[in-house]
């Protein structure tokens, strides 16, 4: 079966392209051209039957991902399914299953079966858990273990997979020579780096990339090229290791496209505000405008408990500067496994960042949404304002908690409401003697 990219290159319009065109208010031809060029990825595994297709890339609405998944401390899948429901309810475009707890296969299958939005996975997590159970150590993982795990995820319907293909021996040496404050903070990146250093061999994801492409082509899995060397603190941003990996990822984009396999590129991480635009431009240049998927970026290291805000600050500028896909950060980042409320807050704040960028990017429908809100506020139509709010339940609860039900203005201004006062005079008939 052909991939979306292969079909687009043949000029064949798929059902997924039609759905995406309607959702994005673009022509089917625009979507087809974007997919054919690789600037748009439709992450839709042929085995994910409950999925409503969605696209990521140039000219589309900025998408938002929510991370969920079990851990060794919290191995129960049911709370993660509740988080999935909450993410969908809040408007997330995808979830990533980052499970590392018991029964990873069961967790993944249930999440994919339950999800109507894109699902991403990180096969190295499961390959590592298997290696520890079967061989006693992460570094005992074999190339076949990795390929077997990738195929399992593809068969189960994962729409995109984070694969840490760019963590090479050369890149690790660059990091060691330059020295970093935080070394490697990516879990996948640390697993691969440890394997490389222990075995004194090249990254198996890189060495077996053609075999990985075979699997992804078969199931139409979008490769999300992981940033294993992403900076984990402001001091490490835009260093040689990060950029060395990015150059490798650009080369891997070319190889994937040559095979007709869809691909995205993942980016930093912790980045000072004044370096964000440059980071986005570098990725878009080196990776030929492949869809760019960023974590945050977080613009400061000192806000645990508020990192959803530090990420949203960076996320808006990142999306304005070229990023296509924002991975949410929750208030629990750096502290704990997120709760349902953390998931809610993370998705909403990331969607605000994405929408703010879409206004600037000229995405169809973005300015119109704000214009509708402005007009509802002008006439003090509270029901319409709440319906248009990005988080209607919160807006409704705030309104009802501090205002009488029959109050036209809000309790902040009361009788001194500027909108109400001005409208009384603007709408007052002019005196005939002034005509």
N, C-alpha and C positions, 0 to 999 in steps of 0.2 A: 504493500500500500504506500502511495506517495505521501510526502509531507506537504504541509500547507505551502512551504516555500517552493517546493518542486512543482506543485500544481499552479502556483501563481506565475512561475516562470514560463509555464506552458499556456498561460492566458486563461486558465480555468478558474471560474469563480465558485467558491465553495459556500456551503450554508453558513459556516463560521464567518466568512468574510461578509456575507449579507447581514448577519446579526450585528457584527462589529460596526459596519457602515451605518446601520440604523441607529445604534446606540451613540455613536460619535457624531452623528449628523453630517457625515461625509459621504461622498459618492463611493460606490463599490469599486470603481476604477482606481480611486485614490488609495483605498485599502489594498487592492491587488498590487499596485505598484510599490507600496511600502513593504509588503511582505516579500515580493520578488527581490527587492533590493537588499533586504535584511534590516532596513531601518525600522520595521515594525515586526514584532513577533506575536503570533497567536498561540499562546501556551495552552494547548488542548490535546492531551494524550488520547489516542484512539480508544483506550480502555476506560476513560473517565466518563461514564455514561450519564451521570447526573449533572454534568457541567453545563453552564451557560457560557459559551465562548467569550473571551475577553482579549484585548490586545494591549501591548505595551510598546511605546515607541514614538517616533517623531510625528508631530501633528495631532497626537491623541491627547485626551485628558490624562493628567498626571495620576498614576495609579498608586494605591496604598496597600502594603502588605502587613499582616499581623502574624507574629510568631506565637505558636502554641506548642504543646508537646510535654510528655512526661519526663521525669527525672528519676534518678536513683532514690532520691528522698521522697518524691511524690510520684509513684509508679502507676497510679490508677488513671485509666483513660477517660472515665466518665466526666470528671471536672474539665478535661480538655475539650470534650465535645460540647460542653456548656459554653466554654470560651469561644469555640468555633461559632456557635449560634449567636453569641453576643457580637462577635466580629462582623458576621454577615448582617446582623440587625443594624449595626452602626455604619455600614456602608463600605467595609473593607472590600478590596478587589481580589485579594488572595490571602491564603494563610500558608505558612510554612510549618511543617511538622518537624520539630527539632528533638523528637523523643530520644531519650537515652536510658529510660527505665526498662523494667522487665517487659517482655512481650512486645518488642518494637514492631514486629510484623503485624500483630493484631491492632496496635494503635494506628499504624499507617493505613491499613485496610479500612478500618472504621471511619477514620477522618475523611479519606477519599470518597468512600461510599456515601457519607453524610453531607459532603460539601457540594454546593452548587456553584462555588467560585473556585478559581485556580488553586491548586495545591502544589507546593514545592516541598522537596525533601533534601536531606544532606546525607547521602549514602555512606560517607566516611564515618559518621557516628555509629551506624550499625556495624560496619565492617570492623571498627575498633572494638566494640563490645564483643563481637564474635571472636575476635583474635584473643582477647583477654580470657574468655571462657574456654576456648579450644586450645590455645597455645601458651597462655599464661602471661602474655605481654603484648602491648600495642605494636612493638617493633617486630613481632613475629608474624604480622599480617602478610599475606602473600598477594601477588598481583591477581591471582585467580579469585581470592577472597573478595577483592574489590570489584572485579568484573561481575562476579556472581551477585553481589549485593546490588550493583547498579541495575542489572537485568531484573532482579526481584522487584525493585521499585518501579521500573518501567512497566512490567507486566501488571502490577497492581493499579496503574493509572496515574502515577505522578506526572503532573503537567510540565514541571520544570525541576531541575536538580542542580543544586550547588555542587560544583566539582572543582576541587582545589588543584587545578592543572598547572598553575603558574609558579608554584613554590619550587624552584629549582635549586640545585646545588650551588650554582653561581649566585643566585639571589640571596641565599642564606649566608654565603661568604661575604657578600657586600654588606649585609646587615652586621655581621660580626666585626668587620673592619671599621665601619663607621661608628658602631655602637649605638644602642638605643636605650632610652629610659625604661621602656616597658617590653622590650623584645617582641614576642609574638603573642597577641591576645586572641586571635582567632582559634577556636577549638580545633577546627579542621586543619588550619595551618600548622598548629603545634603538633598534631598527630603526624602529619606528613613530614615536618621538619625532623622530628624525633626519629622517624623511620629512615629518612635519608642519612642522618648522621650516624645512626647505629649500624646500618647495613652498608654504608659507603657506596650507595647506588643512587641513580637518578630517580626522581619522583615517578612512581608507577602510573599515576594519572597522565603524566606527560609522555612516558614511554609507550603506553598502550592507548594513546589518544585515538588512533584509527579504529581500534576495537570498540572503544566507547562510542564513536560516531556510528558504527554499525548498529549498536543497540538503540541509540537515540533515533536514528533514521527509521528503524523498524517500527517503533511505537509513536513516532512524531513527538518525542520529548524535546523540549527546549533546554539547551545547556545554559546554565547560569554560571559563568566563569567566576569562581570565588576569589575574593581578595584575601588570601591567607596572610599576606604581609601588611594588611591595613594598619594604620597607626592607632594605637590604643590610648594615646594621650596627645595633647596639643604639641608637646615638645618633639614628637616623632613624625609629625605630619610632613608629607611631600619629601621624604628622604629617598636615598638611592634604592633601598630595598623595595619600597612601594612602587617607585617608577620602573625599576627593573622588571618587576612582576607584571606591571601594566603593559610594557613593551611585548612581553611574551604572550599576554592575553590577546593583544592585537593580532599577533601572528596566528593564534589559535582560532580567532574569529574568521580569518581568511580561509583556514582549512575546513572549518565547519560549513561555511557558505559554499565552498567548492563542492561539498557533498550534498548540499541542499538541506542541511540541518540548521534549524533556527537556534539563535544564540543571543544571550544577554551578557553584559559585563557588570560585575559588582564593584562597588567603590567604597571609599572610606566613610565612616570611621570618625575619629576625632580630628578636626581641622579648624584652625583659626579662621575667623570670618573673612579676613582679607585674602585668604588662600583658596577659598571655595571656588570662585569663578575660574581661576586658573586650573584647578583640578578637573573641573567639568570639561573645559576646553581641551585639555590634554587627552582625556579619555576619548572624547568625540573625534579628535584628530587621529590618535594612534589606533583606534578601533573602528574607524571608517563609519562613524555615526550609528554604530550598533546601539540598541537600547541600553541605557545606563541605569543601574539599580543601586541606590545608595542607602547606607545605614546612617540616618541623621541627615547630614553630618552634625556631630555634637560640637558646639563652638566653645565649650569650656569644660574643664574636668571637675569643677568644684560644686556641682549641684545634685548630688545623690538625693533622690526623692522628687526632684524636679527635672530629671533628664528628658522627659517627654517635651518639656519647654525648650531646653537647650538644643534638642534635636530639631524641633519645629523651626526655630530661628534659622538654623543652618539649612534645613530642608527647603524652605522657601527660596533662598538664594540659589541653592543647588538646582532646583527645578527651573527657575528663571534662566539659569545659565546653561541648561541642557539636559539635566537629569530627567528621566522619564518615569521613574518608579521609586517611591520612598518606602523603605522598611521602617515601620513604626518603632519608636522607643517608648517604653512605658515608665511610669514613676518608680517601678521596681528595678529598673536597669542598674546593674552593679550591686544590687542588694539582695534580691530574692527571686524565686519563681513568681511571675505575675499572677494576681488574682483576677477574677472576672471584672471587677471595677478598674483594675489597672489596664486590662485589655480595652475596656470601653474608653477610658481616658486617652490611651495611646492612639487608638484609631481616630477618635474625633480630632485630637490635636494635629495628627498627621494629615487628616483630610483638610483641615483649615489651612495648613501650610501648602498643600497641593493646590487647593482652590485659589489661594492668594497668588500663586505662581501662574495658574492658568489664566487669570485675568490679564496678566502682563503678556503672556504668550499668545493671547488672542484665540484661545480654545473656544470653539463654538458653544454658546450657552452659558459661559462663565460670567460675563458681564451682565447678561440678561437676568441671571439669578439675583445678583445684587440690586439691579434696577427694580425688580419686583419687590424686594424688601424695602427699598427706599420709598416706593409709592405706597406700600402698606403702612409704613411709619408716618407718612405725611397725613394720612387720613385717620390715624390712630386705630387701624384695623388690627386688633390684637390677635384675633384668631388666625388671620392670614400671616401675621408676623411669626407666630408660633409654628404654623405649618411650613413656612419657608426656612425656619431655623435649621442649622446643621445638626442640632441636638434638640429636637422638639420637646422631649420629655423634661429635660433640664430647664428649658425656657419656660415651659408651662408651670413647673413647680416653683420657679423663682417668681413668676408673675402672680400666681395664686397665693403664695405665702405672705407677700407684703403689700397686697392691694385688695381693696374691696371689689367684689364681683361687678358692681355697677360703676366703678370708677373709670372715667374716660382716659384721664392722664395716668401717669405712674406715680407711686408714692415718693419718688426722688424729687419730682418737681411740683406735683400737686397743682394748685391754682396758678402756678408760675410756669407752666409748660410752654416752652418757646413755640413748639409746633402749633399748639392750640391757639395761642395768642395771635401769632402771625396770620394763621388761616382765617381768623375772624375778620381781620381787616383786609386781607387780600381778596377774600370772597365777598366783601361787602360791596353792594352796588354803588357806583360812583354818583356823586351829586350832579343833577342836571346842569346846575349853574357853572360847573367846571368843564362842561363839554364845549 
